[in-house]
Amino acid sequence: MSDKKKHPKEKSRLHPRNKNRMRYDFEKLQENCKTLQPFVRLNAYDDLSIDFADPKAVKALNQAILKYHYRIDYWEIPADFLSPPIPGRADYIHYIADLLGGTNFGKIPRGDKIKCLDIGVGANCIYPLIGVTEYGWSFIGSDIDPKAISSASKIVAKNSNLKGKVDCRVQQNPKDFFEAVIQFIE
């Protein structure tokens, strides 16, 4: 008989608005995203989990989290690109929202009048996905890699809740950040 490890119910290090503060509910995540099912197993403490060292398992977990918490039905990235940890990326967005709220009389601004620039959006497009679904913000995502932009653009095109809210652009000159990516009038 193994000693059951006691886990805190809440990940208190994550932002209070982060939808990932509670332990992963692998039963609900599997129900919502069938691609996760082959990777879920009991760990040494008799808890449902995945092998976090397996990139395919992590990608499937990300797909399930994005679908369950953020209404992202399609999220596929090429095998040679980063599959980031969603909870930490969501934290960045929530803390940016707090900063914006600090200059807006304590009220977090919502809606597409908030225009964000994600330099290095990558193939996963993760910050725009969370920013749009959590706060309704609009995004320009830029990257020097055309393959990354192609992947990010496909994610946006295949999720109707993102259309018209995320514009992915290739930065042709890796020495530039803004030139040819943003215009004076957006």
Secondary structure, 3 states (H helix, E strand, C coil): CCCCCCCCCECCCCCCCCCCCECCCHHHHHHHCHHHHHHCEECCCCCEECCCCCHHHHHHHHHHHHHHHHCCCCCCCCCCCCCCCHHHHHHHHHHHHHHHHHCCCCCCCCCCCCEEEEECCCCCCHHHHHHHHHHCCEEEEEECCHHHHHHHHHHHHCCHHHCCCEEEEECCCCCCCCCCCCCCCC
